[in-house]
Amino acid sequence: MPKNPIPRGACDCHFHVFDGPSPQVAQRSYSTSPAPLSAYRTLQRTLGVERSVIVQPSIYGTDNRTTLQSVPDDGCMKAIVVVDDTTDSDELMALTDQGAVGLRVNMLFSSGARSTDLTALCHRMADIGWHLQVLADVSTITDLAEFVGSLPVPVVFDHMGHVPAHEGVHGSGFQSLLRLLESGTVWVKLSGAYRVTGENSTDYADVAPMAKALIAANPDRWVWGSDWPHPAFDGPMPNDGDLLDCLFDWAGAATAEQILVGNSEQLYGFDKVETSDGS
């Protein structure tokens, strides 16, 4: 349970469900045990988070059935799916009707999804208001600004850009991400601190300077995610309440509320709720 009061309308913008009916693809990079929606709902109540975004994991490839069947009709959950570049506009609209608001491209884990013509697919996505969510170490993208600028949709980077903490705030890839944030060109998820830390401690002290620098660059372009149930990770398992507390420690209470509520409303299209300042 987090130690900080969680504002009404707070959103966990990154979690997965591992359950039927989607099969795990043969070319996957990892395997995982079941993690059903009912278990996530228990976590959600414990954290005090009212809204959420379910993200298609790589092990299901482009079979989005498990992800989409988890989305209720109450408007409190959205979905990020995986499709390949043969998906046409009608198929994208059908996914929208099931709660999808964006496409995930995974550059770290194999999923079998083809994205050789990502720009054309993004143009079809732009017509229906989707965004592109990217899982990649941004320090390995040769020209990050050119990559982002070539796409006609908003771009969201998972896990703080997945830059290893030992590279620090002065690394060229991290600095490129800072500049894009400052210009309002990209969004970033404050998630996965345990994936980029170089320490065994779960306070993620080496990640804090990077998180604070990114938040300071543009607090309007951040959302928070638990990354539950933390798949493909062999280190000390994080406590989700502690991960949520890290947001408050790094951002401060007012900015944390903005990230949890207002920013997620803007990016994912949730209905607006009145925040503690009456806005």
C-alpha positions in Angstrom: 0.0 0.0 0.0 1.4 3.4 -0.9 2.2 5.9 1.9 0.9 8.9 0.0 -2.8 9.8 -0.5 -3.7 8.8 -4.1 -5.9 11.4 -5.9 -9.3 10.6 -7.3 -9.1 9.4 -10.9 -5.5 8.2 -10.6 -4.4 6.0 -13.5 -1.9 3.1 -13.7 -0.9 3.5 -17.4 1.0 0.2 -17.8 0.0 -3.3 -16.7 -0.4 -6.7 -18.4 -2.7 -9.7 -18.0 -1.4 -13.2 -18.7 -4.3 -15.5 -19.1 -6.4 -17.3 -21.8 -7.4 -17.3 -24.6 -4.2 -15.9 -26.3 -1.4 -18.5 -26.8 2.2 -17.6 -26.1 4.0 -17.3 -29.5 6.8 -19.6 -30.4 9.3 -16.9 -31.0 8.9 -15.2 -27.6 11.8 -13.9 -25.6 10.4 -15.1 -22.3 7.6 -17.2 -20.7 5.4 -16.3 -17.8 3.0 -17.9 -15.4 -0.7 -16.8 -15.3 -1.5 -13.4 -14.0 -5.3 -12.9 -14.3 -7.3 -9.7 -14.3 -8.8 -10.6 -10.9 -5.3 -10.4 -9.4 -4.7 -7.0 -10.9 -8.0 -5.7 -9.7 -6.9 -6.7 -6.1 -3.7 -4.7 -6.6 -5.6 -1.8 -8.1 -7.8 -1.6 -5.0 -4.8 -1.8 -2.7 -3.1 1.1 -4.6 -6.2 3.2 -4.7 -5.9 3.6 -8.5 -9.2 4.0 -10.3 -8.2 3.9 -13.9 -5.8 1.8 -15.9 -4.2 1.0 -19.3 -3.6 -2.6 -20.2 -0.7 -3.2 -22.5 -0.4 -6.1 -24.9 2.7 -8.2 -23.9 5.2 -9.4 -26.5 4.6 -13.1 -25.8 1.1 -12.9 -27.3 2.3 -11.3 -30.6 -0.7 -9.8 -32.5 -3.3 -11.9 -30.8 -4.9 -9.2 -28.6 -7.8 -11.3 -27.3 -6.6 -11.6 -23.7 -5.8 -7.9 -23.6 -9.0 -6.7 -25.1 -11.4 -9.0 -23.2 -10.0 -7.5 -20.0 -11.4 -4.0 -20.9 -14.8 -3.3 -19.3 -17.4 -1.0 -20.8 -17.2 1.5 -18.0 -14.6 3.7 -19.6 -12.1 3.2 -16.8 -9.7 1.1 -18.8 -8.0 1.6 -22.2 -5.8 -0.8 -24.1 -2.6 -0.7 -26.1 -2.4 -3.4 -28.7 0.1 -4.9 -31.1 -0.7 -5.2 -34.8 1.5 -5.6 -37.9 1.8 -3.3 -40.8 -0.8 -5.1 -42.9 -3.5 -4.0 -40.5 -6.0 -1.8 -42.4 -8.1 1.1 -41.2 -11.2 -1.0 -40.7 -9.4 -3.4 -38.5 -8.0 -0.5 -36.4 -11.5 0.9 -36.0 -12.7 -2.5 -34.8 -10.0 -2.5 -32.2 -10.9 1.1 -31.2 -14.4 -0.1 -30.6 -13.0 -2.7 -28.1 -11.1 0.0 -26.1 -7.8 0.3 -28.0 -6.2 3.7 -28.1 -2.6 3.0 -29.3 -0.1 0.6 -30.8 2.9 -0.8 -29.0 6.2 -1.4 -30.9 8.6 -3.6 -28.9 12.2 -3.2 -29.9 13.6 -5.2 -27.0 11.5 -8.5 -26.9 10.6 -10.6 -29.9 6.9 -10.9 -30.7 6.7 -11.8 -34.4 4.8 -8.6 -35.3 6.1 -7.0 -38.5 6.7 -3.3 -38.5 8.7 -2.8 -41.7 6.4 0.0 -42.8 5.7 1.7 -39.5 5.1 5.2 -41.0 2.3 4.0 -43.2 0.6 2.2 -40.3 1.0 5.3 -38.2 -0.8 7.4 -40.8 -3.7 5.1 -40.6 -3.5 5.3 -36.8 -3.5 9.1 -36.9 -6.9 9.1 -38.6 -8.5 7.5 -35.5 -6.5 9.4 -32.9 -4.1 6.6 -31.7 -0.6 7.0 -30.4 2.5 4.9 -30.7 4.1 3.4 -27.6 7.7 2.3 -28.0 9.7 -0.1 -25.8 13.3 0.6 -26.6 16.6 1.8 -25.1 16.5 5.3 -26.6 20.3 5.5 -26.3 20.5 2.9 -29.1 18.3 4.8 -31.5 20.8 6.6 -33.8 18.8 9.7 -34.5 16.0 9.8 -31.9 14.6 13.2 -33.0 14.5 12.1 -36.7 12.7 8.9 -35.7 10.1 10.7 -33.7 9.7 13.5 -36.2 9.0 11.1 -39.0 5.8 9.8 -37.4 2.4 11.5 -37.6 1.2 10.4 -34.2 2.2 11.1 -30.6 5.0 8.9 -29.4 5.2 7.5 -25.9 8.4 5.8 -24.5 8.0 3.0 -22.0 10.1 2.8 -18.8 11.8 6.2 -18.9 13.3 5.4 -22.3 14.9 2.3 -20.9 18.3 4.0 -20.5 20.5 2.1 -18.1 21.0 4.1 -14.9 24.8 3.7 -15.1 24.8 5.9 -18.3 23.5 8.8 -16.2 21.8 12.0 -17.1 24.7 13.2 -19.3 24.5 10.3 -21.8 23.8 11.4 -25.4 20.6 9.2 -25.7 19.2 10.5 -22.4 20.0 14.1 -23.4 18.2 13.6 -26.7 15.1 12.3 -24.8 15.3 15.4 -22.5 15.3 17.7 -25.5 12.3 16.0 -27.0 10.5 16.2 -23.7 11.3 19.9 -23.3 9.8 20.6 -26.7 6.7 18.6 -25.9 7.4 16.2 -28.8 7.1 13.0 -26.8 5.5 11.4 -23.8 7.4 9.2 -21.3 6.1 6.6 -18.8 7.5 6.8 -15.4 7.7 3.0 -15.0 10.2 0.2 -14.9 12.7 1.8 -12.5 13.7 -1.7 -11.5 14.5 -2.5 -15.1 17.1 0.2 -15.5 18.7 0.4 -12.1 22.2 -1.0 -11.6 21.6 -1.7 -7.9 20.0 -4.6 -6.0 18.3 -2.1 -3.7 14.6 -1.5 -4.3 14.8 2.2 -3.5 16.3 2.8 -7.0 18.6 5.6 -5.8 20.6 5.6 -9.0 17.4 6.1 -11.1 16.2 9.1 -9.1 18.5 11.7 -10.8 17.3 10.6 -14.2 13.6 10.5 -13.2 13.9 14.0 -11.6 15.6 15.4 -14.7 13.0 14.0 -17.0 10.1 15.2 -14.9 11.6 18.7 -14.6 12.1 18.8 -18.4 8.3 18.7 -19.0 5.9 17.4 -16.3 3.0 17.7 -18.8 4.3 14.8 -20.8 4.5 12.1 -18.1 2.3 9.2 -17.1 2.9 6.6 -14.4 2.7 2.8 -14.7 3.2 -0.2 -12.4 4.3 -2.6 -15.1 2.5 -5.3 -13.1 3.1 -8.3 -12.9 6.7 -7.4 -13.8 7.4 -10.0 -16.5 10.8 -10.9 -17.9 12.6 -9.7 -14.7 14.9 -11.8 -12.6 16.0 -9.3 -10.0 14.5 -8.3 -6.6 10.7 -8.1 -7.2 9.4 -4.6 -6.7 6.6 -3.6 -4.4 4.0 -1.8 -6.4 3.1 0.6 -3.5 6.8 1.5 -3.3 6.9 2.2 -7.1 4.0 4.5 -6.7 5.7 6.3 -3.8 8.7 6.8 -6.0 6.6 9.0 -8.2 5.7 11.2 -5.3 9.3 11.3 -4.0 10.7 12.3 -7.5 7.9 14.6 -8.6 6.4 16.1 -5.5 2.7 15.7 -4.6 1.2 18.4 -6.9 3.1 17.2 -10.0 2.4 13.5 -9.1 -1.3 14.3 -9.1 -1.0 15.9 -12.5 0.8 12.9 -13.8 -1.6 10.4 -12.3 -4.8 12.2 -13.3 -4.6 15.1 -15.8 -1.9 13.8 -18.0 -3.5 10.4 -18.3 -6.8 12.0 -19.2 -5.1 14.0 -22.0 -3.1 11.1 -23.5 -5.7 8.3 -23.2 -9.0 10.2 -23.4 -10.4 9.4 -20.0 -13.2 11.6 -18.8 -12.0 14.5 -16.7 -12.4 14.5 -13.0 -12.1 17.4 -10.6 -8.7 17.4 -8.9 -7.8 18.6 -5.4 -7.1 22.2 -6.6 -10.6 22.3 -8.1 -9.5 22.3 -11.7 
